[in-house]
C-alpha cells in the first residue's frame, strides 16, 4: 500500500496526517504528528452486525505508551494494563463526537483504538486523538457521515490560543476542548476560572473556526483517497411498520405524554406498548415494534414541546424543578449535604485529611508519584434508577461524571497555605432523573461549606436540553431523563451568576449553530442563578469551625536543605517524630511541612521537635540548654538537638573543683555560645551569662525544668 499524507496548518503549526505506513491491515489507519508528538489511530469493523442488534456497538479506547516519553511505569508491573482515569476520560472525549456521525441503522461492531507513540511534553495529545480517530474512519470503508475535528482553546493574558503548548496552559484561565464538523459543533468539554458567558462564547467561536479548517482538510483527503464506504445491511425501521404502530397506539402515546405525574405516565406507556405487541405480534418482530414505539414516543414528546412550550411534567421550558436541601444530615462526617432537585438526589460527603490522604496517580503527562489534594468520587448504584445491576469498579460514565463535578468545584477551593487539608468528596446518587453530575456540583459545594472549607464563592450546576426541528428550537432548563433521551442536546454548566467554572456539551444530531449555543448559555445563567439562590438560603457561607471529628492541620516552611534532617536516614527521624507526638508529619520537596493530628497539643509538640531539629546555634547568643553528661573537665549541654561543651573554667565566676556538687544531668542552665569551630563543635560558657559578683550556687538551685 502506498503512503499518503495530508498537512493541515492550524495556529502556525502543522498537523501531519499519514496513512499506508503503520497498521496496514486495519480498515483505517492514520498517524498524526504535531511537533514530536505522534499518535496512531486505527478503525476496524465486523462484516456482519450481531443478531437482533438494536444499537450501534462502537468501542473507543485511548492509551498512552509511557515509552512515548522515554519512561516506564513506576510500580512493580512495568507493562501498561487497564486504562487509567486520564485514558478513560480521553476515550470518552473521542467517543462522544464520533458516535452521532454514523449512518442510522448501521449496527456492525466498530472498534477505534488510539495510541500515543511519541510525546514531546510540548503538544498535548488529547485533541489530536479525536482528529486522528476521525481521520482513521474517514479514510476507511466504515460509513462515517462526515469528518470530525477537535482543538483545545486556552485564554492567556486576554487572548485566545488554539492548541496551546503545555507550558502555555500553566497560565491559562480556560481549558476547552471543542469538537465538531464543518457544519456544526458536536462536543465541548471546558473548564474555566469564572470566565463570563461572552468570553466562553468567544472561545467557542475561535475554536469552531479552527475545527472547520481541520474538518475540511480531512474531507478533501478522504475524497482524494476515495475509498468506497461499506454500509452493509442497514437495520432501518420501515415506514410501514412505523405507520402500523402509530395507527395501533398513536392516540395512547399522545395521551400518555399529556400525563403530568411520572407514575401515571409510566403506567400509560407500559399499557400502550403491551397493546402494540398484542395487536402486531403476528405482523412485526418484537425488536421492530420496540424501535417504532421509541420513535413515536420521541415524536409526540418533541411535538408537544415545540408546539405547546409544555414539557412532560407540565413545566415551561425555563422552569426549574422543586429543590430541597438538608445540611449536615450525617453527624459523624466532617461535612455532608443532601440535595434533591425533582427526581434527582445526591448525598455529598466531605472528608478532610493530611498529605497521606492525597490521591496518588501516574500518567504520561505528570509522571510517577503525582498526587491530587482534591478529588471527587461519584457513586451511581443501580437502585438510583430502580434497577438491578452490577456492583464493582466504576464504569466510564461514573468516572466522567465525577471528573466533571470535581473540576467544576476546583476553582472555588482556598489556596493550600490558607487551608492545608487534602479534601475528598463523595457524591452518592440515591435518585436519578436528570443530571446527577450537576446535582453532585450543588451537593458537593454545600458539603464543602458544611465541613468549614472556606470556599472562594459558592457554585451550582444545571443541565440544559434542546428540541431542534428545522428552523425551530426550544431550549429546556433542568432536563429530566426522558428529555435527555429524546432531545438533541445535553449541555451542563457549572458556576455562578458572574462566571463559569465548567461546561460540557454533547449533541445527538449533526451539530448545532453558534446562535443556539449562545441562547443556551444565556438561559443556563438564569437557571444557575435560581439554583444558587436556593442553596444560599440554606447555607449563606461556610461554617467558621471545623467538625470536632476532623483532624487539625498546620504547616510550617523549612529550608529545602533541612528536609533531610527532618526525614533522617531511611526515614528514621520522621517516623520517630510521628511515634513520639502522635501526629502525622509530611514534608514535600519545597520544604513545606504538614502536621496533622486530632489534638492541638500533639501538633504543638511536633512543631517544637521540628524546630529543635533544624534550628541553627549562633555564636554570641544565649540559650537555655539541658545538661546531658558531666565529665571532669566540664559539662555537655544540649541546645536544640546539638551538644556543646561548657568547660569547667567557663561554668562559674569562682573556681569549681567538682561539677557533680553544683549540677546534675537533666538540669537546665543558661549558656552563651562562644565559638563554633570548623568541625561544628560548640564552645559554651555559663560564666558569660552571670554577673561578676555572683556567688557559686548549690546543685539544688539549678533548674530541672
N, C-alpha and C positions, 0 to 999 in steps of 0.2 A: 504494500500500500504506500502511495506517495505521501510525503509530508506536505501539509498545507498550514499556513499561518495567517493571522489577521492581527494587525496592530491598531489599537484604538487609543487616541490621546485624550486624557482627562486631567484637568488641572495641571497641565505642563508635564505630566508623566505618562509613559506608555504602558498600556495593558497589552501584553503579547499573548494571544491565544494560538495554540498549535495542536494539530491532530495528525495521526499517522505515525507517531514515533513510539508511544508507550501504550500498553494495554490494547493491542490491535484486535483482539478477539471480542472485546466488548462491543455492544451495538452502537455505543457512542463513547469516545474517549478524548479528553481535552486536557492539556496543561495550560495553566495561566501563570504568567510571570509578571511581577511588578518589583523592580529593583532586583534583589537577590532572594525574594520570597517567591516560591514556586509551589503551586498546588496541582494535584491530579484529580480530575473528576471523571467518573465512569457512569454509564447508564445501561442497564440491561433489562430485558423483558422476557416473559414467558410467551410461548407460542399460542397457548390457549388460556382463557380465563378459568378460574376454579368453577366447579359445578355450582349452579344456583347463586353465584356471587351477585349481591345487591349493592355493592360498594366498590370503590376503586382501591385496590390493595397496593398502596405506594409505601415504600420503606426508604427512609433517608437517614444515612449515617455519616458523620464527620469525625475524622480522627487526626490528632496532631502527633506526628512522629517526633519523639524527643531528639532523635538523631538529626532532625532538621536544623537544630542549632548547636550540634556537637555536644549533646548532653545524653544522659541516661537517667532513668528514674532513681530516686533516692532511696527507695525501700529495698527490702530483701529480694523481691522479684523484679527483675530488670526488664521484663517484657511488657509492652502495653497490653492491658486486659480490657475490662469493661470500660465503657465510656465514662469520662469524668463529668462533673457538673457542667463545666465550660463546654465540653464537646456535645453534651446533650442539648444545651441551650442553643448552640450554633446549628445543630441538626434541626432544631425546631425553626430557626431563622430561615434555613434553606427550604424546609418543607412548606411553610405557610404561604409564600407567594407562588410556589410551583403548583401546588395542588389544584387551584382553580383553573389552571391553564391546560388541563387535559380534556379531550373530547368527551361529551356526555355519553354515557353508555359504554365507555372503554373500561373493561374490567380485568384486563391482563395484569398480572403482577409485574410491578416495575420497581427496580432497586437502583437507587442513586447513591454512590459512595464517593466521598471526597476526602483526600488525604493532603496534609501539609508535608511536603517533601524537603523543602528548604525554607528556613526562616531567618531573615536578616536583622531582626529586632528593630526594624525601622517601619516596615509596612505591615499593618495588621491583616491577618488572613480572613477575618470573618466576612466582610463584604465581598471579598474576592471569591470566597467559597460559593456564594449564591450565584455570582456571574459564571464561575467555572461549571457548576452543576447545570445551569441553564444552557450553556454552550454545548455540553455533552449531549443534552436532549435535542437541541436544535440541529446538530449535525447527524443525529441518529435517525433510524426509521420509526422511532416512537412518536406517536401523534400529539405533540405539544402544539397548542393553538398558535402561540406567538412567543418570541423570546422574552425572558425576564432578565432584568439587570438590577444591580444594587450599588449604593455608595454609602460611605459614612460622611456625616456633616458635623463639623466642630464649630464652636463660637469662641474665637480667641481675640481679645482686645478689640471687641466691637466688630469683628469681621468674621464672615462665614468661610470655612475652609473645607474643600471637598477632599476626601480621603487623606486626612492629616496623618503625619508620622506619629510614632509612639511618643516621642518627646514633645511634640506639639499638643498631644492630648492631655499631657500633665497640666497644662494651663487653660484647658477648655472648660467653659461653663455648660457645655452641651455635648452629649454623646448620642447621636441619632443615626440609625441605620434605616435607609429607605429603599424599598424595592418596588418595581413596577414595570410596565411595558411602555411602548411609545405612546399609547393612548391614555393610560391612567395609572393611578397609584394602587398597589395591591397590599403592601405591608409596611408598617412603620413600627420601629422599636426605639424609643427615645427616653433619655434621662437628662434632667437639667437641674440647675441650681436656681430655681424660682425665676425662670425666664417668663416674660409676658406672652400672651397668646399671639400677638402680632409678630413677635420675634420668632416664635415657633413656626408660624405660618410662613414667614420669610425663609426660614431654614428649609422648610419643605419645598418651597418654590425653587430654591437654589439646587437642592438635591435632585428634584424631579427633572430639571433641565439636563443634569449630568446623566441621570438614568436613561433619558430618551436617547442621548448620543450613543451610549453603550448598546442599548436595545436595538437601535437602528443598525449599528455595525454588525451585531450578531445576526440580525435578519438578512442583511446583504451577504454575509458569509455563508449562511445556510442556503440562500438562493444560488450562490456561486457553486457550492458543492453539490446541490441539487440531488439529495438522496431521497428517494420516494418514501413516503410515510406508509407504515403498515398498520392500518386501523384494526384489521381482523374483523371479527363479528361484533359490532356494537350492540350491546343489550339495551336497546331503546324501547320504551313503552309505546305501544301502538296507540294512535289516536282513537281507534275503535274501542280498545279496552278502556281508555280514559272516559270516553263517552258513555260506555255501559255502566261503569261505576258511578259516574255523575248522575246518570238517569236513575240509578237504583237508590242512591243515598245522598244525592246533592243537597236536597232540602234539609235532611237531618244534619249534615255538616254545617250548613248555613245557620240552622237553629242553634247548634252547639256553640259556634263562635260568638253567639249573642249572649250566652250564659256569662254571668259576672262572678260566679263562685267557682273556684278551682275544682271542688269536688263534683259539682253538677256538670261542669264542662267535661271532666274526665269520664264521668259516667255516660254522658251523651255520646262522646266519641267512641267509647268501647261498644256501646249498643249499635251505633252506626256501622262500625267495622264488622261486627258479628253479622249484621243484616246483609252486608255486601257479600260476605263469604257464603252465607246460606243461599242467596239468590244466584250467585255467579260461579259456584263451585264446579259446575259441570262445563262452564264455558271458558274460564280463565284459570291460570295457575295461581296458587296462593301468593307467590312472590309478586306476580303482576298486579294482583288486587291490592297488596300492601303498598306497592310503589305508587299505584294510581291514587290510593287513599291519601298518602302523604302529599302528593302533588295537589290534590283537591283541597285538602285542609290548608295548605300553604296559600293556594289561590284565593280562597274565600277570606282567610285571615288578612292577607295583604290588601284585598279589595276593600274590606271594612275600614282598615286604617287609612287608605288613600282617599276613599270617598266620604267617609264619615268623620275622619280625625278622631276615631274612637278605638281604644285598644281592648284586648281580650278581657282585662279585669276592670274595664269601664273608665280607665284613666284617659286624660288628654295626653298628647304627645310629650308635653313638657313636665307632666306631673310626676312627683317622686312618691314612692310608696311610704306608708307609715313607718316611722323609726322609733325604736325604743332602746334605751341604753341603761345598763347597770354597771356601776363602777365597783371594783373590788369584791366580786362575788366569791372569790376563793381566799379565805382568811390566812392561810399559811404560805401563800406565794409572795414573792417580792412585789408583784403588781399584776392586776388582772382586770379585764373588762369584757362584758358581754354586749355585743352589738347585733341588733336584729333589724333588718330592713325588709319588710314584706315577708316573703318566704325564704329569705337567706339569713342565716345566723352564724356568727363567728365568735368563738370564745378565745380571746388572746391572753397569753400568759407571758409576763416579762420576768426573766431571771438575771440577776446581776452577779458577777464574779470577778476573780482575778485573772491574771495572764494565762494560767493553765486552762481556763475555760475557753480560750480562743479556738476558733475552728481552723485546724491545720489543713493545708491543701498543697497540691503541686500541679502546675501546668506549664505549658511551653513558654508562656509569656512571663510568668512570675518565678519559675524555678522552684526548688525544693524549700521546705521549711517556711513557706509563706503562711500567714495567719490572718484571719478576719476577726476584728474586735467586735463586729456587729453582724449578726446573721439571723435570718428569719426562716423557720421551718414550717411548712404548710402541710396539714394533715386533712385528707379527704376520705373519711370512712364511708363504706357503701350505704350505711343507713341514712346518710345525709340526703340521699335521693330515694329512699325507700326501697333499696335493692339489696340483694345478696351478692357479695363479691369477694375477691381475693384480698388477703392482708399480707403485708410484707414490705419489701423495699419500695420507696416512692417511684411512681411512674414519671414519664416525661412531662405530663400535664402538671403534676404536683410540683415538680422541680421548677418548671417555667412560671407557674403562678406564684410560688414562694419567692422566686428571684424578683419578679415584677413588684411585689409588695415590699420586699426588702429594699430595693433601690428607690422606691417611692419615698420611703421613710429616712433613708440615709442622710439626705441634706438637712434634716431637722435636728440631728444629733449634736450635742455640745462637743467642743474640742476636748481631746484627751486630758490636757492639763487642768481643765475645769471639772471634768468628770471622768476619772481614770478607771472606769469599770469596763469590763467586757460585757456585752449585752446580748442575750439570746431571747428571741421572741418565738413563741409557738402560736400558730394560727390553727385552731381546731374548728373545722367546719361541721356544724351539727345539723344545719339545714341548708339546702342549696336550691335556689330557684332564681338564678341570675346573678352573675358577677360576684362570686365568692372571693376573688382576688382583691376587688376593691373594698369589700367588707373587711378583708384582712388588713387593708391600709387603715381604715377607720378604727377598727378594734385594736390594731397594733399601736396606733398613736395614743389612744386612750389608755392602754395598759402601760405604756411608757410614762405617761403623766401620772398614773396611779402609783407607779413604782418610785416616783420622785426624780425621774430623769428630767433635767431642765431643758426641754426641747426649745429650739430657737423660735419656732412658730408651729402651731398645730396644722395638720393637713388632713384632707379627706380624699376619697376616691369615688368615681362614678363610672358606670358603663353606659355607652350610647349605642343605639342601633339605627338602622336605616331601612326604609322601604323605598325602592327605586324602580320606577316603570317609565320608560321613555324619557320624557322631559319632566315628569312629575316625581317628586320625592318628599318623604316625610321623615324627619329625624326624631328618634324616640329617646327620651331620657330615662335612665334607670331601667334597663330592659330586663325582662324575665327570660326564663329558659326557652319558652316557646318562641318568643320574639327573636331570640338569638338564633334558634334553629331554622326559622323560616324567613329571617331577614337577610339583608345584603351586606351588613357591616357590623363589626364588633369593635368599638372604639372605647378604650379605657383611658381615663385621665385622672391623675392624682395631683394635688396641690392645694392652693387656697385661692381666695378671690383676687390676689395680687400676682400670682405666678404659678408655674407648673413645675413639678418635680419629676413626673414620669408620664408617658403616654404610649399606648400600644394600639395598633390598628391592624385588623385583618379584614380583607374584602373577599366575598364569596362569588362576586360577579367578575367581569373583565376589568374592573378598576373604577375608581370614582374620580370626579373632577376636583380641581382646586377650589371651585366655588362651593361644592358640598362640604369639603374639608373645612373651609373657613366658617361656614354656618354651623357645623357640628361642634367646633371648638368654642364658638360663642355661646351655644346652647349649653354645652358642658360646664362652662364657667358659672352660669346661673344655677345649675343643679348642684355644683360643688359648694357654692356659697350657702345654699339652703341646708345641705347636709352638715356642713361645718358649723352653722349656726345651732343646729340641734345638738351637736357634740359639745359646743362651748356652753350651752345652757346647763349641761350636766357637770362638765369639768372645765371651768374657765381657765385654769392654769395648773401646772404641775404641783404635786404635793411638795411642801417645804422640807419634810422629813422622810428619810428612807424607812422602809419597814424594819421593825425590830429583828426580823429574821434575816435581813440582808447583811452580808459581810461589810465591814468598814475597810476602805482602801485609801491609802495615802501614797504619794510619790515624792521622791527626792531625786535630785540630779547630782551625779558624781562625775569626776573627770574620767574620760574613757581609759586613761592609764591605770585607774584604780579598780577597773572591772575585775581583773584577775585576782586582786587582793580579796575582794568580797566573795568571789566564787571559790578560790582556793584550789589546791592541786586535786584534780579529778572531781571537783565539786564538793570537796570535804568541808570547806568553810561555810558555804551557803546551806548545806544540809545541817550543820551544827547550829546555825542561826535559826533555822526552822524548828529544830527539836527543842532548843533552849527557850524560845519565846512562844511557841505555839502558833506563830504567824507563818504566812507563806510569802517568801521573798523571791521576786523575779527581777532580772535585770536584762536590758536589751543592749544592743551594740553601741547605742548612743549614750549610754550611761544613765538611762532613766531607770531608777529602782522603784518597783511597785511592791508595796507591803500591804497584804490583806489579812484580816483576822476578824474574829467575832467580838473582840473587845478592844477598846482604845488603849488599855494597859499593855496588851501584847504588842500593839503597833508601836507604842512609845518605847518599849523595851528594845524592840528590833531596831528602831531608829538610833537609839543610844549606842547599841553594839556596833552598828554600821559606822556611826560617826567615830567611834573609838578605833575601828579598823583602818579607816582611811585618813584620820586627822594627822596633820604634819606637826611634829615638835619643832619649835622655832627657838633659835638662840636668843637669849635675853628675856624670854617670857617666863612667868611664874605659873606653875601648875600644882594642883593637888594630886599627889600620887600615892600608891599603896606600896608599903614595904613587902617585898616578896621573899627576900632572903637577907640574912645578916652574916657577914664574914669578918674576920679580924681587922681587915683594913677598910671596911666601910659597909654600906647597905645598898642593895639593889632595889630600885624603886620603879614601879610600873606606871607609866604615863600612857594613857590610851592602851594600845596593845604593844607598846615598846618598853624596853627596860633600859634604865641608865644607872650609872654608879655615882653615889654620893660618898666621896672619900671621908674617912673618919675625921680628917682635919677640916672638912667643909661641913661637918654636921652641926657644930655649935660654936659660940664665941669663946668658950673655955675648953680646956683640954679634957678629952673623954678617954678613959682607959679601957672601958668595956661597954660596947654598944648594947649588949643584952640588958644592961642595967637601965638604959634610958628609952629603949623602944623594943617592940616585938613584931614578929611577922603578922601582917594583916592590918597594922596601924596605917592611918592616912596622914601624910605630912605634906607641907608646902615646900617645894623646891624650885630653884631657879636654874634654867639651862645656861651653863657657862660656855659649852662648846660641843660641836658635833664633828668628829674627825672624818677623814675620807672613807673610812670603813663603816660609817654610820654609828659608831659608838658615841654614847651621850654622856657628857660630864655634867653632874648636878651639884648644887650647893644648897643646903638648908640654911647655912650660916648667912648667906646673902639675903635671906628674907627676914632676918632678925635685926633688931636694933643692937648697937654695940654694947649696951649695958644690961642686956637680958641675962638673967641667971640661968644655969642649966636646969632642965626640967626632969622630974622623975618620970618613970615609964608610965605610971598611971595617968599622967597629964596629957599623953598623946591621944589624938583622935583615933578611934577604931571604927568610924563610920565613914 
